Amino acid sequence: FGNRFITVFLWSAVGARPLMLNQPCRVIRCGSGTDDEAITAAGTPALLRGFAANETAGATAQFVIRDGVDNTGAIIMTVNLAASESAREYFPFAIEVDTALWLERVTGNIDVNVFV
């Protein structure tokens, strides 16, 4: 396509709003720790575009990203990390979250950044 810029729209099943693939994202830094925490405020729909995580204590770790305001929300993904491992994912298609994004740190000390 040469130098042409192509915009792609995806139509969400919820509310039929377009999800543009070329939109810039925000990085929400959850920081390092062992506590569970809200990624976005309750009642704030979001588009989850990815994450970057690093295990910081030299032991295995697991975290869960949920659609909700606590550890009972619907599981979007579970990530397992080996000692001192880092992982990152950037999704080609955003995941629409209805309620809010919640980070559950199941085990270990994990530094997490979430892309919305």
For each residue, the residues with C-beta under 8 A, 3 or more apart:
1: 4 6
2:
3:
4: 1
5: 22
6: 1
7: 20 21 22
8: 20 21 22
9: 18 19 20
10: 18 19 20 21 93
11: 16 17 18 19
12: 15 16 17 18 19 96
13: 16
14: 96 98
15: 12
16: 11 12 13
17: 11 12
18: 9 10 11 12
19: 9 10 11 12 47 93 94 96
20: 7 8 9 10 23
21: 7 8 10 92 93
22: 5 7 8
23: 20
24:
25: 49 50 115 116
26: 115 116
27: 113 114 115
28: 39 40 113 114 115 116
29: 113
30: 33 37 39 103 111 112 113 114
31: 111 112
32: 56 109 110 111
33: 30 37 105 109 110
34: 105 108 109 110
35: 105
36: 70 71 102 103 104 105
37: 30 33 102 103
38: 41 42 69 100 101 102 103
39: 28 30 46 65 100 101 102 103 114 116
40: 28 44 46 97 100 101 116
41: 38 44 100
42: 38 69 99 100
43: 99 100
44: 40 41 100
45: 96 97 98 99
46: 39 40 96 97 100 101 116
47: 19 94 95 96 97 116
48: 65 76 91 94 95 96 97 101 114 115 116
49: 25 90 91 94 95 115 116
50: 25 88 89 90 91 114 115
51: 65 79 87 88 89 112 113 114 115
52: 86 87 88 112 113 115
53: 63 79 81 86 87 88 110 111 112 113
54: 81 85 86 110 111
55: 58 59 60 61 81 82 83 84 85 86 108 109 110
56: 32 109 110 111
57: 61 108 109
58: 55 83 84
59: 55 83 108 109
60: 55 80 81 82 83 107 108
61: 55 57 80 81 105 106 107 108 109 110
62: 78 79 80 81 105 106 107 108
63: 53 78 79 81 103 104 105 106 108 110 112
64: 71 75 76 77 78 79 103 104 106
65: 39 48 51 75 76 77 79 101 102 103 104 114
66: 71 73 74 75 76 101 102 103 104
67: 73 74 76 97 98 99 100 101 102
68: 72 73 74 99 100 102
69: 38 42 73 99 100 102
70: 36 73 102
71: 36 64 66 102 104
72: 68
73: 66 67 68 69 70 99 100 102
74: 66 67 68
75: 64 65 66 78
76: 48 64 65 66 67 95 97 101
77: 64 65
78: 62 63 64 75
79: 51 53 62 63 64 65 87
80: 60 61 62
81: 53 54 55 60 61 62 63 85 86 87 108 110
82: 55 60 85
83: 55 58 59 60
84: 55 58
85: 54 55 81 82
86: 52 53 54 55 81
87: 51 52 53 79 81
88: 50 51 52 53
89: 50 51
90: 49 50 115
91: 48 49 50 94 95
92: 21
93: 10 19 21
94: 19 47 48 49 91
95: 47 48 49 76 91
96: 12 14 19 45 46 47 48
97: 40 45 46 47 48 67 76 100 101
98: 14 45 67
99: 42 43 45 67 68 69 73
100: 38 39 40 41 42 43 44 46 67 68 69 73 97
101: 38 39 40 46 48 65 66 67 76 97 114 116
102: 36 37 38 39 65 66 67 68 69 70 71 73
103: 30 36 37 38 39 63 64 65 66 112 114
104: 36 63 64 65 66 71
105: 33 34 35 36 61 62 63 108 110
106: 61 62 63 64
107: 60 61 62
108: 34 55 57 59 60 61 62 63 81 105
109: 32 33 34 55 56 57 59 61
110: 32 33 34 53 54 55 56 61 63 81 105
111: 30 31 32 53 54 56
112: 30 31 51 52 53 63 103
113: 27 28 29 30 51 52 53
114: 27 28 30 39 48 50 51 65 101 103
115: 25 26 27 28 48 49 50 51 52 90
116: 25 26 28 39 40 46 47 48 49 101
